[in-house]
Amino acid sequence: MSDEPALMSLTAVAKAIADKRLSSREVTQSCLDRIAKWNPALNAFMAIEAEDALKAADAADAALARGGAKGALHGVPLAHKDMYYDKGKVVTCGSKIRKDFVAPTTSTALQRLKDAGTVRLGSLQMVEFAYGPTGHNPHYGAVRNPWNTDHITGGSSSGSGSAVAARLTFAALGSDTGGSIRMPAHFCGVTGFKTTVGRISRAGAMPLSWSLDTVGPLAQTVEDCALLTGLMAGADPEDPTAAQLPVPDYLAAAKQSIKGLKIGVPAAFYVDDLDAEVARVLDETLAVLKKEGAEIVKVELPDQRQLSAACQFVLATEAASLHKRWMIERPQDYGAQVLMRLQNGLAIPAVSYLEAMRWRGPALSAHLAAVEGTDALIAPAAPMPAATIAESDVGNSMEAEAVIQRITRFTRPINYLGLPSLSIPSGFTRSGLPVGMQIIGRSFDEAMLVRIGAAFQRATDFHRRVPKLP
């Protein structure tokens, strides 16, 4: 066991608390100590609630001493993206418009983690209204990448990626509408799980695009993400879109071998125009999977550019619809880039939106036909490692949409199809920046992604590497 509890994985620290080898106060204090040292350099937290966290940790320890453990995460301190409603807490959604908004209820995903026994450390920074892939925020400042603070974290779950990578929290909720879990996971070197649309309830989570939004965790390991997903998944009367399906044992899937599995690699698009070091990491990742017993095959996918364009139509239109009133009444309170993107959504014809929605079923059918005979796909999460904050700070200039499109090029098609995708740390550039690969599955087959990702992490140590304080 590490002398610094905050460096442990979520599953390991939860067991250490349950076995009374560590107290919740010791673990919480360890996280708070790292937050005090790291957050001034990273800007990962929106709010730090040290006193309340220690009181909650003491209460968790007292309950455990009486034999009253609440659940699988009893006494484990966590912080989450500041878009998950927590009754009585200010939830800014990364915006000026909601800087004083007090949540009237608690989101289902967050409540289920609370019911498992977690302790609240505070809340994490995010891109304004979750509408941006870099991590810039004109109201609260950019979140910085702990591997190199001159570089972006990715967004919109920027604080979640940065805080998990720096070991300020053992895990964090993110959201993924166009890549907002997988981008920070890739750029910050952590594991991020975009679940199938409907696998986890979205009740009480700030919406961006009601037909694309997904809830999921970022954590150190696939096993950690499996534990969290299992706790949060399942039907919810507060969200009629939450699937009425049994929740598999994801932790059991994490222990299975991948020998004999067939993993597809796209023959085009996801392997085109890659940064040389991302291409190298992809080759090295495939070599590891082959060594673990998987068969790697090439797959010809339908035109992914059409999927990405359709995703953009859906996302932009639905986001503009949700924000229309504020755009009329409070346009001055938006950041320039987010306002520009929302206004662009107002210009999309209803026919284009409806065509994009109608095509989702046929597009998914074509995808499933193309991947028939494979157990999952693997591809880079993005074509490049993290850019610098300065070079990606394009505001609302003519270059902005081109930068955004390049960063989310490999994530948006998966959002459009509603499929699950697991981003895993897969290597580093020679300058020390993380590179992630995404494992893409069939609807509601998150267990297969867990199986493959966990096998990769048993054979590698990228997920265990920790950045040094700048």
Salt bridges, closest charged atoms under 4 A:
GLU4 OE2 - ARG34 NH1 2.97
ASP19 OD2 - LYS15 NZ 2.70
ASP19 OD2 - ARG21 NH2 3.58
GLU49 OE1 - LYS89 NZ 3.21
GLU49 OE1 - ARG120 NE 2.83
GLU51 OE2 - LYS55 NZ 3.50
ASP58 OD1 - ARG25 NE 2.72
ASP86 OD1 - LYS114 NZ 2.55
ASP86 OD2 - ARG120 NH1 2.84
ASP100 OD2 - LYS99 NZ 2.99
GLU128 OE2 - HIS139 NE2 3.09
ASP176 OD1 - ARG182 NH2 2.96
GLU277 OE1 - ARG280 NH2 3.09
GLU277 OE1 - ARG430 NH1 3.16
GLU284 OE1 - ARG280 NH1 3.32
ASP303 OD1 - ARG305 NE 3.16
GLU329 OE1 - ARG325 NH1 3.28
ASP333 OD1 - LYS96 NZ 3.55
ASP333 OD2 - ARG330 NE 2.87
GLU401 OE1 - ARG341 NE 3.77
GLU446 OE1 - ARG199 NE 3.22
ASP461 OD1 - ARG465 NH2 3.14
